[in-house]
């Protein structure tokens, strides 16, 4: 099982999700081809109702603590309730361009 599949499995097992997308964004960074080091998680759950954004992110980070302590270098999180997902037009927000690891050198 690759890291992306592991992230998906762990989140589904820990949080009752209504929607989940795990996107490997490693290609946007200065890493070898095929790397699994930078991810974006879009997770929709009723359990986020009434929770502040920081608490939602802490929950996701706790579930993925092992991966974050290992090979996952960066994790962007979009944690929403179903109503927030609808209000945002069901859109996955774009990630900023990478400026580190030699890409910002000119």
C-alpha positions as CSV (number, residue, x, y, z in Angstrom):
1,X,0.0,0.0,0.0
2,X,1.4,3.4,-1.0
3,X,1.4,6.5,1.3
4,X,-1.6,8.0,-0.5
5,X,-3.7,4.9,0.1
6,X,-2.5,4.7,3.7
7,X,-3.6,8.3,4.3
8,X,-7.0,7.5,2.8
9,X,-7.5,4.4,4.8
10,X,-6.5,5.9,8.1
11,X,-8.8,8.9,7.7
12,X,-11.8,6.8,6.7
13,X,-11.2,4.5,9.7
14,X,-10.9,7.4,12.1
15,X,-13.4,10.0,10.9
16,X,-16.8,9.3,9.5
17,X,-16.3,11.0,6.1
18,X,-19.0,12.0,3.6
19,X,-16.3,13.0,1.1
20,X,-12.6,12.5,0.9
21,X,-10.0,13.3,-1.7
22,X,-6.3,12.8,-1.1
23,X,-4.1,14.5,-3.7
24,X,-0.4,13.8,-4.1
25,X,1.1,17.2,-4.9
26,X,4.7,16.1,-4.7
27,X,5.2,16.8,-8.4
28,X,4.8,20.5,-7.6
29,X,7.9,20.4,-5.4
30,X,11.6,19.8,-5.8
31,X,11.5,16.0,-5.2
32,X,12.3,13.0,-7.3
33,X,9.6,11.8,-9.7
34,X,7.2,9.4,-8.1
35,X,7.7,10.9,-4.6
36,X,4.9,10.8,-2.0
37,X,6.0,13.7,0.3
38,X,3.5,16.5,-0.3
39,X,-0.3,15.9,0.0
40,X,-3.6,17.8,0.1
41,X,-6.5,16.3,1.9
42,X,-10.0,17.5,1.3
43,X,-12.3,15.9,3.9
44,X,-16.0,16.5,4.4
45,X,-17.6,15.3,7.6
46,X,-20.6,16.0,9.8
47,X,-18.3,15.6,12.8
48,X,-16.7,19.0,11.9
49,X,-20.0,20.8,12.7
50,X,-19.3,23.3,15.5
51,X,-15.5,22.6,15.5
52,X,-13.1,25.4,14.9
53,X,-10.8,25.0,11.9
54,X,-7.7,24.5,14.1
55,X,-9.4,21.6,15.9
56,X,-10.3,19.9,12.6
57,X,-6.7,20.2,11.4
58,X,-5.4,18.8,14.7
59,X,-7.7,15.8,14.3
60,X,-6.4,15.1,10.8
61,X,-2.8,15.6,11.9
62,X,-3.3,13.3,14.9
63,X,-4.6,10.5,12.6
64,X,-1.7,11.0,10.3
65,X,1.0,11.6,13.0
66,X,3.1,8.6,11.9
67,X,3.2,9.7,8.2
68,X,4.0,13.3,9.2
69,X,6.8,12.1,11.4
70,X,8.1,10.0,8.5
71,X,8.1,10.6,4.7
72,X,5.3,13.2,4.5
73,X,6.9,16.6,4.4
74,X,3.8,18.7,3.9
75,X,0.1,18.3,4.3
76,X,-2.5,20.9,3.2
77,X,-5.9,20.3,4.8
78,X,-9.3,21.4,3.6
79,X,-11.6,20.1,6.4
80,X,-15.3,21.1,5.9
81,X,-18.8,20.3,7.0
82,X,-21.2,19.4,4.1
83,X,-22.8,22.9,4.2
84,X,-19.3,24.6,4.0
85,X,-18.4,22.3,1.1
86,X,-21.6,23.4,-0.7
87,X,-21.0,27.1,0.1
88,X,-17.5,26.9,-1.4
89,X,-19.0,25.5,-4.6
90,X,-17.5,22.1,-4.0
91,X,-14.1,23.4,-5.0
92,X,-10.7,22.1,-4.1
93,X,-8.7,25.2,-3.3
94,X,-5.4,25.5,-5.2
95,X,-2.1,25.1,-3.4
96,X,0.5,27.8,-3.6
97,X,3.5,27.2,-5.8
98,X,6.6,25.8,-4.1
99,X,9.3,28.3,-3.6
100,X,11.7,26.1,-1.6
101,X,14.3,23.4,-2.4
102,X,16.0,25.3,-5.2
103,X,13.0,26.4,-7.2
104,X,13.2,29.9,-5.8
105,X,16.9,30.2,-6.7
106,X,17.3,32.5,-9.7
